[in-house]
Each structure stands twice: as C-alpha cells, then as structure tokens.
Amino acid sequence: RIRLKREAAFEADLKKMNEEQKKKAQQQKKKDAKIVNRILKASKSGKHYAVLGIRNFELQLGPYYVFNFSIGPLVLFRVKTKAIKRVYRNLARTVHPDKNKDGRAEEASHALE
C-alpha cells in the first residue's frame, strides 16, 4: 500500500514539472531504484556486508610457532569499524524514504537497519 501511495505521489509531482525537471526526476528515480534493489536483494540473501556494499575478505594467517615462540595470528584485509559506519551513514541517507523516490525505499531502509 505504501509503495502505491509513494508512486502516485511521484506521478503527481511529475505532472507539475516542466520537461527538463521531469527528465532529471526520472533519472534520479532510476538511480534510486537500482540502490534499493541491490539492498533488498542482499538483505534477502542474508549477507550483511553486501547490504552495505562492502566486501569483507578477512584472511587469518597463523599462529606460527618458531622454536618456543608463537607469531600471530595475523589478520589481513579486515574492514575497519570506521569504514562500516561511514558507509552505513551514507547509504542510510541515500535510502531514506524522504530522500529516495523509489516506492520500496521504506523496505530498503528497514533492511539496512
């Protein structure tokens, strides 16, 4: 229901615009729809990093034992918390139903949380 209301509101807004504004609004809606689809698809598969668009290639090496000393374990390619927070904030801002014109923006917003 909410999706239909949002779509109807977007169509009503389009009628008020001139041709150039309509073209820009429709292009923006296409971009928004791509983002929303990516988030909903990743959320459905249960991949939390994919929802944010982050690849987590965490690789752990070790521990290695040389004589009586242990070295490691060494972790390579770990995604930092700071990066996760930054990506989340930007994506939350992009997908927020007030900013995003796609009908399923609210679903994507909940999936992102």
OpenMM code with the backbone's topology and positions (N, CA, C; nanometers):
from openmm import Vec3, app, unit

residues = "ARG ILE ARG LEU LYS ARG GLU ALA ALA PHE GLU ALA ASP LEU LYS LYS MET ASN GLU GLU GLN LYS LYS LYS ALA GLN GLN GLN LYS LYS LYS ASP ALA LYS ILE VAL ASN ARG ILE LEU LYS ALA SER LYS SER GLY LYS HIS TYR ALA VAL LEU GLY ILE ARG ASN PHE GLU LEU GLN LEU GLY PRO TYR TYR VAL PHE ASN PHE SER ILE GLY PRO LEU VAL LEU PHE ARG VAL LYS THR LYS ALA ILE LYS ARG VAL TYR ARG ASN LEU ALA ARG THR VAL HIS PRO ASP LYS ASN LYS ASP GLY ARG ALA GLU GLU ALA SER HIS ALA LEU GLU".split()
positions = [
    Vec3(0.0805, -0.1197, 0.0000),
    Vec3(0.0000, 0.0000, 0.0000),
    Vec3(0.0850, 0.1263, 0.0000),
    Vec3(0.1850, 0.1268, 0.0859),
    Vec3(0.2710, 0.2442, 0.0978),
    Vec3(0.3425, 0.2694, -0.0346),
    Vec3(0.3851, 0.1601, -0.0986),
    Vec3(0.4543, 0.1732, -0.2258),
    Vec3(0.3647, 0.2409, -0.3292),
    Vec3(0.2395, 0.1988, -0.3351),
    Vec3(0.1457, 0.2574, -0.4323),
    Vec3(0.1217, 0.4052, -0.4040),
    Vec3(0.1125, 0.4404, -0.2770),
    Vec3(0.0934, 0.5815, -0.2406),
    Vec3(0.2133, 0.6648, -0.2824),
    Vec3(0.3324, 0.6103, -0.2587),
    Vec3(0.4548, 0.6839, -0.2952),
    Vec3(0.4670, 0.6988, -0.4460),
    Vec3(0.4294, 0.5944, -0.5196),
    Vec3(0.4340, 0.6012, -0.6658),
    Vec3(0.3339, 0.7045, -0.7179),
    Vec3(0.2147, 0.7062, -0.6597),
    Vec3(0.1124, 0.8032, -0.7014),
    Vec3(0.1572, 0.9457, -0.6712),
    Vec3(0.2212, 0.9650, -0.5561),
    Vec3(0.2710, 1.0986, -0.5206),
    Vec3(0.3803, 1.1429, -0.6171),
    Vec3(0.4654, 1.0493, -0.6570),
    Vec3(0.5718, 1.0824, -0.7527),
    Vec3(0.5115, 1.1212, -0.8875),
    Vec3(0.4117, 1.0466, -0.9330),
    Vec3(0.3453, 1.0785, -1.0604),
    Vec3(0.2779, 1.2147, -1.0546),
    Vec3(0.2172, 1.2468, -0.9401),
    Vec3(0.1538, 1.3778, -0.9242),
    Vec3(0.2575, 1.4894, -0.9295),
    Vec3(0.3727, 1.4660, -0.8682),
    Vec3(0.4808, 1.5646, -0.8729),
    Vec3(0.5328, 1.5823, -1.0155),
    Vec3(0.5376, 1.4729, -1.0909),
    Vec3(0.5849, 1.4805, -1.2290),
    Vec3(0.4949, 1.5694, -1.3151),
    Vec3(0.3660, 1.5639, -1.2895),
    Vec3(0.2719, 1.6446, -1.3684),
    Vec3(0.2934, 1.7941, -1.3475),
    Vec3(0.3454, 1.8310, -1.2323),
    Vec3(0.3675, 1.9721, -1.2009),
    Vec3(0.4977, 2.0259, -1.2602),
    Vec3(0.5858, 1.9367, -1.3073),
    Vec3(0.7186, 1.9768, -1.3540),
    Vec3(0.7195, 2.0041, -1.5038),
    Vec3(0.8205, 2.0833, -1.5462),
    Vec3(0.8410, 2.1000, -1.6895),
    Vec3(0.9219, 1.9817, -1.7417),
    Vec3(0.9477, 1.9774, -1.8721),
    Vec3(1.0114, 1.8605, -1.9345),
    Vec3(1.1515, 1.8318, -1.8791),
    Vec3(1.2309, 1.9357, -1.8603),
    Vec3(1.3674, 1.9152, -1.8111),
    Vec3(1.3665, 1.8604, -1.6685),
    Vec3(1.2796, 1.9143, -1.5851),
    Vec3(1.2694, 1.8674, -1.4475),
    Vec3(1.2186, 1.7239, -1.4431),
    Vec3(1.1237, 1.6909, -1.5318),
    Vec3(1.0721, 1.5539, -1.5375),
    Vec3(1.1833, 1.4557, -1.5704),
    Vec3(1.2656, 1.4932, -1.6691),
    Vec3(1.3737, 1.4057, -1.7115),
    Vec3(1.4718, 1.3812, -1.5974),
    Vec3(1.5089, 1.4888, -1.5260),
    Vec3(1.6006, 1.4747, -1.4123),
    Vec3(1.5400, 1.3882, -1.3020),
    Vec3(1.4124, 1.4113, -1.2725),
    Vec3(1.3456, 1.3353, -1.1662),
    Vec3(1.3377, 1.1873, -1.2020),
    Vec3(1.3104, 1.1571, -1.3273),
    Vec3(1.3017, 1.0168, -1.3688),
    Vec3(1.4385, 0.9497, -1.3670),
    Vec3(1.5425, 1.0226, -1.4050),
    Vec3(1.6779, 0.9660, -1.3969),
    Vec3(1.7165, 0.9386, -1.2524),
    Vec3(1.6831, 1.0323, -1.1628),
    Vec3(1.7141, 1.0130, -1.0215),
    Vec3(1.6371, 0.8938, -0.9653),
    Vec3(1.5124, 0.8786, -1.0086),
    Vec3(1.4324, 0.7662, -0.9607),
    Vec3(1.4924, 0.6332, -1.0075),
    Vec3(1.5470, 0.6302, -1.1292),
    Vec3(1.6132, 0.5085, -1.1779),
    Vec3(1.7331, 0.4727, -1.0914),
    Vec3(1.8153, 0.5751, -1.0589),
    Vec3(1.9316, 0.5528, -0.9723),
    Vec3(1.8873, 0.5020, -0.8356),
    Vec3(1.7835, 0.5662, -0.7813),
    Vec3(1.7314, 0.5251, -0.6509),
    Vec3(1.6822, 0.3814, -0.6537),
    Vec3(1.6144, 0.3437, -0.7633),
    Vec3(1.5608, 0.2079, -0.7752),
    Vec3(1.6736, 0.1050, -0.7785),
    Vec3(1.7846, 0.1370, -0.8463),
    Vec3(1.8984, 0.0438, -0.8503),
    Vec3(1.9546, 0.0199, -0.7111),
    Vec3(1.9693, 0.1269, -0.6349),
    Vec3(2.0230, 0.1155, -0.4991),
    Vec3(1.9295, 0.0332, -0.4113),
    Vec3(1.7999, 0.0638, -0.4197),
    Vec3(1.7003, -0.0076, -0.3391),
    Vec3(1.6990, -0.1556, -0.3755),
    Vec3(1.7024, -0.1880, -0.5046),
    Vec3(1.7025, -0.3282, -0.5475),
    Vec3(1.8245, -0.4024, -0.4958),
    Vec3(1.9417, -0.3380, -0.5020),
    Vec3(2.0644, -0.4019, -0.4529),
    Vec3(2.0552, -0.4324, -0.3042),
    Vec3(2.0030, -0.3366, -0.2281),
    Vec3(1.9914, -0.3552, -0.0831),
    Vec3(1.8920, -0.4655, -0.0496),
    Vec3(1.7767, -0.4647, -0.1156),
    Vec3(1.6751, -0.5659, -0.0866),
    Vec3(1.7218, -0.7058, -0.1269),
    Vec3(1.7933, -0.7153, -0.2383),
    Vec3(1.8447, -0.8451, -0.2832),
    Vec3(1.9487, -0.8998, -0.1848),
    Vec3(2.0408, -0.8139, -0.1415),
    Vec3(2.1439, -0.8578, -0.0468),
    Vec3(2.0826, -0.8919, 0.0882),
    Vec3(1.9819, -0.8165, 0.1278),
    Vec3(1.9158, -0.8415, 0.2558),
    Vec3(1.8432, -0.9762, 0.2532),
    Vec3(1.7813, -1.0047, 0.1406),
    Vec3(1.7079, -1.1299, 0.1266),
    Vec3(1.8010, -1.2503, 0.1374),
    Vec3(1.9245, -1.2354, 0.0849),
    Vec3(2.0204, -1.3453, 0.0919),
    Vec3(2.0909, -1.3519, 0.2271),
    Vec3(2.0727, -1.2493, 0.3122),
    Vec3(2.1290, -1.2515, 0.4471),
    Vec3(2.2748, -1.2113, 0.4551),
    Vec3(2.3246, -1.1439, 0.3545),
    Vec3(2.4646, -1.1012, 0.3534),
    Vec3(2.4734, -0.9577, 0.4033),
    Vec3(2.5143, -0.9427, 0.5283),
    Vec3(2.5128, -0.8116, 0.5921),
    Vec3(2.6134, -0.7143, 0.5306),
    Vec3(2.7310, -0.7625, 0.4976),
    Vec3(2.8299, -0.6740, 0.4353),
    Vec3(2.7868, -0.6363, 0.2945),
    Vec3(2.7207, -0.7267, 0.2248),
    Vec3(2.6742, -0.6980, 0.0892),
    Vec3(2.5639, -0.5925, 0.0905),
    Vec3(2.4843, -0.5883, 0.1957),
    Vec3(2.3813, -0.4848, 0.2075),
    Vec3(2.4472, -0.3476, 0.2073),
    Vec3(2.5604, -0.3372, 0.2748),
    Vec3(2.6332, -0.2108, 0.2794),
    Vec3(2.7205, -0.1896, 0.1562),
    Vec3(2.7370, -0.2934, 0.0772),
    Vec3(2.8222, -0.2819, -0.0407),
    Vec3(2.9692, -0.2956, -0.0082),
    Vec3(3.0000, -0.3640, 0.1017),
    Vec3(3.1378, -0.3830, 0.1461),
    Vec3(3.1745, -0.5296, 0.1268),
    Vec3(3.2944, -0.5515, 0.0817),
    Vec3(3.3446, -0.6890, 0.0725),
    Vec3(3.4376, -0.7124, 0.1895),
    Vec3(3.4126, -0.8160, 0.2643),
    Vec3(3.4934, -0.8470, 0.3816),
    Vec3(3.5792, -0.9691, 0.3513),
    Vec3(3.7005, -0.9433, 0.3031),
    Vec3(3.7938, -1.0517, 0.2745),
    Vec3(3.8869, -1.0688, 0.3930),
    Vec3(3.8328, -1.1162, 0.5025),
    Vec3(3.9173, -1.1340, 0.6204),
    Vec3(3.9976, -1.2623, 0.6051),
    Vec3(4.1269, -1.2487, 0.6149),
    Vec3(4.2175, -1.3610, 0.5974),
    Vec3(4.3050, -1.3717, 0.7216),
    Vec3(4.3022, -1.4876, 0.7841),
    Vec3(4.3797, -1.5054, 0.9068),
    Vec3(4.4932, -1.6030, 0.8808),
    Vec3(4.6128, -1.5590, 0.9148),
    Vec3(4.7313, -1.6427, 0.8985),
    Vec3(4.7884, -1.6764, 1.0357),
    Vec3(4.8229, -1.7972, 1.0554),
    Vec3(4.8902, -1.8338, 1.1794),
    Vec3(4.7950, -1.8959, 1.2783),
    Vec3(4.8351, -1.9095, 1.4004),
    Vec3(4.9634, -1.8699, 1.4588),
    Vec3(5.0746, -1.9645, 1.4141),
    Vec3(5.1928, -1.9084, 1.4026),
    Vec3(5.3098, -1.9846, 1.3643),
    Vec3(5.3992, -2.0014, 1.4868),
    Vec3(5.4581, -2.1158, 1.4977),
    Vec3(5.5466, -2.1433, 1.6101),
    Vec3(5.6897, -2.1636, 1.5586),
    Vec3(5.7773, -2.0778, 1.6075),
    Vec3(5.9188, -2.0905, 1.5732),
    Vec3(5.9918, -2.1146, 1.7040),
    Vec3(6.0522, -2.2295, 1.7157),
    Vec3(6.1128, -2.2756, 1.8410),
    Vec3(6.0075, -2.2687, 1.9510),
    Vec3(6.0254, -2.1885, 2.0544),
    Vec3(5.9258, -2.1791, 2.1611),
    Vec3(5.8453, -2.0497, 2.1537),
    Vec3(5.8553, -1.9776, 2.0446),
    Vec3(5.7834, -1.8503, 2.0291),
    Vec3(5.6677, -1.8667, 1.9312),
    Vec3(5.5584, -1.8033, 1.9641),
    Vec3(5.4453, -1.8055, 1.8705),
    Vec3(5.4344, -1.6689, 1.8028),
    Vec3(5.4085, -1.6704, 1.6741),
    Vec3(5.3895, -1.5483, 1.5961),
    Vec3(5.2499, -1.5530, 1.5362),
    Vec3(5.1728, -1.4497, 1.5644),
    Vec3(5.0401, -1.4434, 1.5028),
    Vec3(4.9317, -1.4667, 1.6026),
    Vec3(4.8130, -1.4856, 1.5654),
    Vec3(4.7658, -1.4918, 1.4269),
    Vec3(4.7632, -1.3517, 1.3641),
    Vec3(4.7913, -1.3462, 1.2358),
    Vec3(4.7883, -1.2213, 1.1613),
    Vec3(4.6585, -1.2153, 1.0820),
    Vec3(4.5892, -1.1042, 1.0931),
    Vec3(4.4631, -1.0868, 1.0207),
    Vec3(4.4848, -0.9813, 0.9130),
    Vec3(4.4550, -1.0192, 0.7894),
    Vec3(4.4719, -0.9283, 0.6760),
    Vec3(4.3353, -0.8906, 0.6187),
    Vec3(4.3251, -0.7722, 0.5664),
    Vec3(4.2068, -0.7234, 0.4950),
    Vec3(4.0819, -0.7134, 0.5809),
    Vec3(4.0952, -0.6819, 0.7048),
    Vec3(3.9779, -0.6664, 0.7908),
    Vec3(3.9162, -0.5284, 0.7655),
    Vec3(3.7842, -0.5241, 0.7541),
    Vec3(3.7146, -0.3976, 0.7339),
    Vec3(3.7085, -0.3258, 0.8679),
    Vec3(3.7492, -0.2008, 0.8679),
    Vec3(3.7520, -0.1242, 0.9917),
    Vec3(3.6127, -0.0744, 1.0277),
    Vec3(3.5880, -0.0616, 1.1570),
    Vec3(3.4593, -0.0151, 1.2072),
    Vec3(3.4261, 0.1235, 1.1535),
    Vec3(3.5278, 0.2066, 1.1434),
    Vec3(3.5088, 0.3420, 1.0924),
    Vec3(3.4525, 0.3405, 0.9505),
    Vec3(3.5048, 0.2509, 0.8683),
    Vec3(3.4592, 0.2401, 0.7297),
    Vec3(3.3152, 0.1908, 0.7240),
    Vec3(3.2817, 0.0956, 0.8100),
    Vec3(3.1451, 0.0428, 0.8138),
    Vec3(3.0477, 0.1532, 0.8530),
    Vec3(3.0823, 0.2306, 0.9550),
    Vec3(2.9955, 0.3394, 0.9995),
    Vec3(2.9762, 0.4432, 0.8904),
    Vec3(3.0858, 0.4777, 0.8213),
    Vec3(3.0781, 0.5790, 0.7155),
    Vec3(2.9870, 0.5329, 0.6022),
    Vec3(3.0042, 0.4086, 0.5590),
    Vec3(2.9220, 0.3541, 0.4509),
    Vec3(2.7763, 0.3459, 0.4939),
    Vec3(2.7527, 0.3038, 0.6178),
    Vec3(2.6149, 0.2935, 0.6677),
    Vec3(2.5465, 0.4302, 0.6674),
    Vec3(2.6160, 0.5331, 0.7177),
    Vec3(2.5561, 0.6669, 0.7223),
    Vec3(2.5210, 0.7178, 0.5830),
    Vec3(2.6148, 0.7011, 0.4903),
    Vec3(2.5899, 0.7479, 0.3536),
    Vec3(2.4737, 0.6731, 0.2888),
    Vec3(2.4698, 0.5425, 0.3090),
    Vec3(2.3636, 0.4625, 0.2496),
    Vec3(2.2293, 0.4910, 0.3156),
    Vec3(2.2294, 0.5107, 0.4468),
    Vec3(2.1054, 0.5418, 0.5173),
    Vec3(2.0487, 0.6750, 0.4676),
    Vec3(2.1368, 0.7687, 0.4431),
    Vec3(2.0943, 0.8990, 0.3911),
    Vec3(2.0374, 0.8839, 0.2498),
    Vec3(2.0991, 0.7999, 0.1695),
    Vec3(2.0560, 0.7794, 0.0317),
    Vec3(1.9230, 0.7057, 0.0240),
    Vec3(1.9021, 0.6089, 0.1110),
    Vec3(1.7847, 0.5227, 0.1042),
    Vec3(1.6672, 0.5767, 0.1867),
    Vec3(1.6892, 0.6789, 0.2643),
    Vec3(1.5821, 0.7317, 0.3495),
    Vec3(1.4600, 0.7658, 0.2649),
    Vec3(1.3403, 0.7255, 0.3081),
    Vec3(1.2196, 0.7471, 0.2276),
    Vec3(1.1922, 0.8940, 0.1915),
    Vec3(1.2394, 0.9871, 0.2702),
    Vec3(1.2187, 1.1277, 0.2355),
    Vec3(1.3099, 1.1710, 0.1209),
    Vec3(1.4256, 1.1076, 0.1062),
    Vec3(1.5208, 1.1426, 0.0004),
    Vec3(1.5023, 1.0573, -0.1244),
    Vec3(1.4733, 0.9293, -0.1058),
    Vec3(1.4660, 0.8333, -0.2149),
    Vec3(1.3237, 0.8298, -0.2701),
    Vec3(1.3090, 0.8423, -0.4013),
    Vec3(1.1767, 0.8489, -0.4644),
    Vec3(1.1215, 0.7126, -0.5025),
    Vec3(1.1981, 0.6069, -0.4832),
    Vec3(1.1504, 0.4735, -0.5177),
    Vec3(1.0413, 0.4302, -0.4202),
    Vec3(0.9470, 0.3525, -0.4695),
    Vec3(0.8343, 0.3094, -0.3872),
    Vec3(0.8737, 0.2172, -0.2732),
    Vec3(0.9826, 0.1419, -0.2905),
    Vec3(1.0245, 0.0464, -0.1876),
    Vec3(1.1355, 0.1000, -0.0995),
    Vec3(1.1514, 0.2300, -0.0952),
    Vec3(1.2589, 0.2912, -0.0160),
    Vec3(1.2424, 0.2603, 0.1325),
    Vec3(1.1187, 0.2542, 0.1777),
    Vec3(1.0954, 0.2254, 0.3198),
    Vec3(1.1388, 0.0824, 0.3543),
    Vec3(1.1099, -0.0110, 0.2645),
    Vec3(1.1547, -0.1503, 0.2849),
    Vec3(1.3077, -0.1566, 0.2904),
    Vec3(1.3717, -0.0860, 0.1994),
    Vec3(1.5182, -0.0867, 0.1957),
    Vec3(1.5751, -0.0236, 0.3202),
    Vec3(1.5081, 0.0800, 0.3705),
    Vec3(1.5530, 0.1458, 0.4918),
    Vec3(1.5483, 0.0493, 0.6104),
    Vec3(1.4422, -0.0288, 0.6196),
    Vec3(1.4306, -0.1275, 0.7271),
    Vec3(1.5320, -0.2403, 0.7079),
    Vec3(1.5575, -0.2786, 0.5836),
    Vec3(1.6554, -0.3842, 0.5572),
    Vec3(1.7960, -0.3384, 0.5933),
    Vec3(1.8227, -0.2110, 0.5762),
    Vec3(1.9532, -0.1571, 0.6065),
    Vec3(1.9788, -0.1570, 0.7564),
    Vec3(1.8759, -0.1381, 0.8351),
    Vec3(1.8904, -0.1370, 0.9810),
    Vec3(1.9174, -0.2771, 1.0276),
] * unit.nanometer
topology = app.Topology()
chain = topology.addChain("A")
for resn in residues:
    res = topology.addResidue(resn, chain)
    for name in ("N", "CA", "C"):
        topology.addAtom(name, app.Element.getBySymbol(name[0]), res)
